[in-house]
Amino acid sequence: MTRHLIKGGSRFEDIASFSRAVVDGDMIYLSGTTGHNRK
């Protein structure tokens, strides 16, 4: 099976080896993160 990592572009994703979602075969795993207002 092939695993695909879905990243959102945050610098913390590379620092912490974090992905927003992982597609592994026919399964999709999503993280429980939420959006925020940067203003």
Backbone as CSV, one residue per row, in Angstrom:
resi,resn,N_x,N_y,N_z,CA_x,CA_y,CA_z,C_x,C_y,C_z
1,MET,0.837,-1.193,0.000,0.000,0.000,0.000,0.875,1.247,0.000
2,THR,0.354,2.286,-0.581,1.059,3.554,-0.644,0.455,4.523,0.352
3,ARG,1.316,5.241,1.056,0.866,6.247,2.024,1.170,7.633,1.470
4,HIS,0.165,8.514,1.496,0.316,9.893,1.044,0.066,10.815,2.229
5,LEU,0.991,11.752,2.467,0.840,12.738,3.534,0.280,14.020,2.941
6,ILE,-0.747,14.582,3.575,-1.373,15.818,3.119,-0.968,16.922,4.083
7,LYS,-0.259,17.926,3.580,0.216,19.027,4.420,-0.497,20.317,4.045
8,GLY,-0.603,21.225,5.009,-1.307,22.480,4.782,-0.390,23.670,4.575
9,GLY,0.924,23.490,4.692,1.858,24.574,4.460,2.384,25.245,5.715
10,SER,1.986,24.787,6.882,2.457,25.368,8.138,3.908,24.966,8.391
11,ARG,4.702,25.881,8.922,6.108,25.564,9.215,6.220,24.519,10.316
12,PHE,5.201,24.402,11.159,5.223,23.436,12.251,5.080,21.997,11.749
13,GLU,4.536,21.828,10.569,4.375,20.484,10.016,5.731,19.823,9.789
14,ASP,6.688,20.562,9.287,8.020,20.000,9.062,8.792,19.859,10.368
15,ILE,8.638,20.813,11.279,9.347,20.764,12.562,8.906,19.553,13.377
16,ALA,7.608,19.304,13.424,7.053,18.243,14.273,6.685,16.980,13.489
17,SER,7.055,16.912,12.214,6.686,15.768,11.362,5.184,15.510,11.411
18,PHE,4.413,16.578,11.217,2.961,16.561,11.341,2.320,16.670,9.969
19,SER,1.251,15.946,9.750,0.477,16.045,8.512,-0.983,16.275,8.850
20,ARG,-1.674,17.095,8.061,-3.107,17.360,8.273,-3.936,16.111,8.045
21,ALA,-3.516,15.304,7.102,-4.224,14.063,6.802,-3.229,13.058,6.235
22,VAL,-3.558,11.790,6.385,-2.758,10.713,5.815,-3.706,9.800,5.051
23,VAL,-3.373,9.543,3.804,-4.132,8.593,2.996,-3.284,7.326,2.926
24,ASP,-3.828,6.232,3.445,-3.111,4.958,3.487,-4.005,3.895,2.863
25,GLY,-3.703,3.552,1.618,-4.557,2.604,0.906,-5.932,3.208,0.667
26,ASP,-6.974,2.553,1.169,-8.330,3.076,0.992,-8.854,3.774,2.245
27,MET,-7.954,4.084,3.191,-8.331,4.770,4.434,-7.773,6.197,4.441
28,ILE,-8.536,7.137,5.027,-8.102,8.526,5.193,-8.146,8.845,6.678
29,TYR,-7.024,9.310,7.231,-6.926,9.682,8.638,-6.755,11.194,8.713
30,LEU,-7.619,11.867,9.466,-7.592,13.325,9.583,-7.179,13.733,10.984
31,SER,-6.430,14.832,11.073,-6.058,15.365,12.381,-7.203,16.196,12.946
32,GLY,-7.173,16.434,14.228,-8.241,17.187,14.890,-7.888,18.645,15.101
33,THR,-7.279,19.284,14.123,-6.909,20.687,14.267,-8.037,21.590,13.791
34,THR,-8.053,22.804,14.297,-9.062,23.784,13.891,-8.378,25.035,13.362
35,GLY,-9.111,25.834,12.645,-8.582,27.091,12.126,-8.534,28.159,13.207
36,HIS,-7.791,29.226,12.937,-7.741,30.356,13.862,-7.556,31.649,13.073
37,ASN,-7.870,32.745,13.703,-7.766,34.060,13.079,-6.415,34.664,13.443
38,ARG,-5.575,34.922,12.464,-4.228,35.444,12.726,-4.186,36.946,12.944
39,LYS,-5.331,37.620,12.925,-5.349,39.077,13.102,-5.087,39.458,14.534
